[in-house]
Amino acid sequence: MATQSSTFARRTGWLGMGLVAGAYALNAHDVISSTGIPYLLMNLGGAIAMGVDLWTSGMRWSGPFGLQIFWIIVSISALSKHL
């Protein structure tokens, strides 16, 4: 049986996946720009949320976790251009 914290982490991971997929879909349909703040924030939030899920599931320092770290760095770097 899953604990409350693991259930929360799983839901957080699904939310993160939804944010990343939503950003991609909105960009693909020319609703938001890939260089715009909404797209970058959705990707940043999604990467953080998926990273939380991976970390709590014991997949720290795995390839998927490393990819989330990469997306976080890229998103923060791109967002810094808007400051």
Beta strands, then each sheet from edge to edge (+ up, - down):
end
